[in-house]
Amino acid sequence: MKTYASVDVYIKAQPKAVQDLLREMRALVTAAAPYATETISYGMPTYVGKKNLVHFAAMKNHLGLYPTPSAVTKFASELTQYSISKGCIRLPYTAPLPKTLITKIVKFRVAEDKKEQ
């Protein structure tokens, strides 16, 4: 697993074709979770409250959003057009980011995080 000193370094290390999409994702996450700490964890951009809120990463054919299994379950009915797994949403590079949905997911994670001990 590669390590990066910061999210800026991570984005600059990705293919130019996906850098703007990564910046857009970063802006969506930071707007929805303004008090989260931005870091690199598991080799990808990570946003932390009391615990990890969300991660995202550039993959070969998609942008992976990792909001925990609870968020994927909560929004499953809105994710039917995307490939998902237990804790991952695969957003294809061929479509615009679902900004409203991403914002709702991140805000859900922030609310969950506030409830945790």
Secondary structure, 3 states (H helix, E strand, C coil): CCCCCCHHHHHHHCCHHHHHHHHHHHHHHHHHCCCCEEEEECCEEEEECCCEEEEEEECCCEEEEECCHHHHHHCHHHCCCCEEECCEEEEECCCCCCHHHHHHHHHHHHHHHHHCC
